[in-house]
């Protein structure tokens, strides 16, 4: 059982050596890597090409065996089948069946996880809306652009509602709008208790969503820590204020240089990020209802992904908010109009006769084990008593009064 303090992914002395046909060492892909990724964390795996990132991911997925060291995923070995049911994986290249459309693709992966048919259909619809491919759901995947293929690849990685999500270059081929939506989705999934391992060459994306990162080079760990700790420049101080006049700036510089005996390195006006500017322009075009033939804007997050990993937060929230919901006034139920009894049906009951038991033929000898049928007089008396009792019940249903009283 993985708790908050138990690492979701743990590697100790992880080493992978690729050898040739004669078992001679050719490539040392990963060298003595120590790694710990905790629950409810977005962890960045960084490094240039050939640094061992993809090899590390394949060992986490159980696709490659480590040469040395040990590794555990969700408190089990990576090769355990039960672990694979709880992992979602988006590879660097989306390996999809070209002749299937988006809906068939997601349905296929849902079948692999043995998701019931009704849940599978519901998840497919929600995921297509979430990644903005509802209008393109009937197109073959082979006709998709690379950005659209990444969107459907992300949807298939989430079809099983995984606890651990491994994303290898998830924003490759996406436009800035799609990139922003994927980053927002990653942040949202983390808020719901999921653990995400993000591998990307786009350092700005990693900086926006990751809490901790590890930097690899030559298969070795070069640096590891939180984003804030690694990027903080402790020998500099930055002051941000509203626009100041040149005279005020000159006074501040004088105070810093003369009294604090420090050097003013630069005085600049902050600028907006190009990503933020681009998104504002696109949002305006979308609000103006301009047509586009590409992928639509991502919709709301799928309902099955909005539940916390333990399910307790949403359950408690529903209990807390239940008392605040307005209660609809209960209308007084109108008294039913008194109706006449169904005399026709009851009449049929009165005239109905239960079948009489047929005595065996006199000529046929009776076996010793055969039960003796009651006499005709006894049967008639029993039928008359039963009929009198039935008439009393039916008279009460008809509302008749007893004349004997």
C-alpha positions, 0 to 999 in steps of 0.5 A: 500500500502506497502512503503519502510518505512511501515513494511511488517510484524508488531506484537505488544504484540503478544501472543499465549496460547495453552489450553486443553479441559477445557480451562486451560492454558497448553503452553505459546508458544509466550509471548508479541512479538513485531516484525517489518520486513521491505521491502527489508530485510532478517530477521532471526528468531532464537531460540532453539526448543520450543521457539515459532518460528513455532507458530509465523510463523503460526500466520503470515500465518493466520493458528493460531489465536493469543490469544492477541495482533495484527498482520498485514502482507502486511498492512492487516490481516493475514487471508485476502485471498488477502494477501495469494496470495502475500506470498510464504511459505516453511514449515519445512517439505515439504508436497508434493503429493508423486505420482506427479512428480516435473513438476506436483507438480509445475503445481498444485500449479500454478493452485491454484494461478490461473496463466494462462496456458502459464505463468504456463508452463514457470515458471515451466520450469524456476524454475526446472532449477533454483533448478537443477531438470530439469533432475529429473522432471519426477520422483515421488516426493516420490522418492526424497531424502530430499535435492531434496524435499527441492529444489522442496519445494523452487520452489513451494514457488516461483511459485507465485512470492511472495512479502513476502517469509517465509522460515522455515529451507530451507537448511535442508537436503541439501549438502554444495553446495546446501546450498550455492546456496540457500543462494545466491538465498536468497541474490539475491531475496533481491536485487530484492526488496523481503522481506524474513523471515528466520527461521533456526538452522544453525546460519552460514547460518543466519549470511551470509544472514540476516540483522537483527535477533530476538532471542526467548527463552521460547516464549519471545524476548531475543535480536533483532538487526542487525547482526553487532551490536549483534556480534561486540566485542567492547572491542577487536581490530583486525588487519589483515596484510600480513605475518609478520616475528617473529621479526616484530611481537615481536616489535608490541607486545612490542609497544602494551604492553609497550606504549599502556599498553594493553595485546596481547591475541593471534597472529594467522594465519587466516584460510579459512572456511571449506565451502569455501574449500569444494565448491572449491573442488566440483567446480573443479569436476564439471568443470572436467565433473564428473557424478553425480546421484544427483541433478544438479547444480542450473541454472539461476534465473527464469526470472519472479523473476528477476524483482524488486518488483516495476518494476521500476528499470528494466524498467529504466535500459532498457530505459538507455541502449536502447541508447547504443545498436548497431543499425543494418544498414538498407539495402535499400529495393530493388524496386519491379519488375514491374509485369503485371496486373493480367488480368485474374482476372480483366477479370472475374471482367469485365464479372461479372454481379450483380444480377438483382432485381426480380420484384414481380409476376403481379398476386400477390397483393402488400401490402401497406407497400411493397416498389415499385421496380424501373422500368426496364428502370431506373434499366438498366440505373443505371447498365450501368452507374455503368458498365461504372464507373467500366470499367474506374477504371479497365482500369486505373488498366490495364494501358490503356490510354484513347483514347478520350483525 
